[in-house]
């Protein structure tokens, strides 16, 4: 379950929700929520209205939505040439979620 709505994601993307983009917006939020749940590694469910999870869900949802513009991990920019996308794009988000993490494995 996503921690944000497609309307919140659309605002962050500065677009309007339409019948044509609704499923794509939801898929981006769902993918981000899956990553969030994995990073938090919780035994207790998190409140769906948690503000930190909401912000990370929106920010990561924006990245998922815009990923189509960075096929193969590169972004083409006419002024600077081709820029390579970071290797681990979720790391900064997982750090933000540390206050909610419950299980810390021992390696």
N, C-alpha and C positions, 0 to 999 in steps of 0.2 A: 504494500500500500504506500502510495506516495505521501510525502509530508507537505506538499504544496498542490495548488490547483493549476489547471491549464490557463486560467485567467491571470494568475500571478506570473506564470512563466511568460505569457504573451506580453504583459506589461514590461517585464525585464527585457524582452526581445524587441520591444517597441513595434509590435505587430498586433493585428486584430485576429481573434479566434474566428475561424470560418469552418464550414463543414469539410472543406478540403484539407485543412491543416490540423484539425482537432485530434485525429488519431495519432499523428506524428508527434504533436506536443505531449500527449499522454504517454506515448512510448518513451520519450526522452525523460520525463519525470519518473516513470517506472524504472528505467535503467539506472537513473541516478539513485533512486530509493534502494534498489538492490545493492548498489555499491555502498551506500550509507549503512545499511543493515549489516553488511559484511564487515565493514571497518569498525563498527561499534562492538561487534561480537558480544551481544547481550544475552543474558538468560531471562531477564524481565523485559517485556515489551515497552517500548518508548511511547510516551504520549504523542499521538498523531499531530497535536497542536504545538509541539515543542518548537520554540522560535529558532534555535540553533539548527536543528534538522531542517526546518523550513528554508532557512537562508541557504544552507548547503545544497538542498534539493533544487532550489531555483538556480543557483550559480552553476551547478553541475549540469542541470537541464539545459541551460543556455549553451554550455560547451557541447553537449550531445547534439543539440539542434544545429549548431554551426559546424559540426564535424564533417558534414557533407561538403563544406567548402575547403576542407583540408584533406582531401583524399590522399592516401598513401603516406600520411604523416607530414605533408608539406603544404605550405600556404603560398600561393603565387601572388606576388605583389609587384606591380609594374615599376614602382620607384626603387625598390631595394632588391629585386630578384626573388628567388625562392627561399623561404624561411622554413626551417625544420621545426615541427611541433615537438614539445617536450616528450621524453620517453615515458615518464610516469605522470600522467595528467591528473590523477586523483590524489596524489601524495599530500598536497597542501590542504585538500579538503579533509583527509583522514586525520591530519594534525589538528584541525579545527574541531573535530569530533571527539578528541581524547577525553574531554570531561564526561562524556557519556559511555565510554568504553568500560566494560565490566570484567572481561576475561583477558588476562595477559598471559600468553603461553610461555612456558619455560623451554628454551631450546637446549 
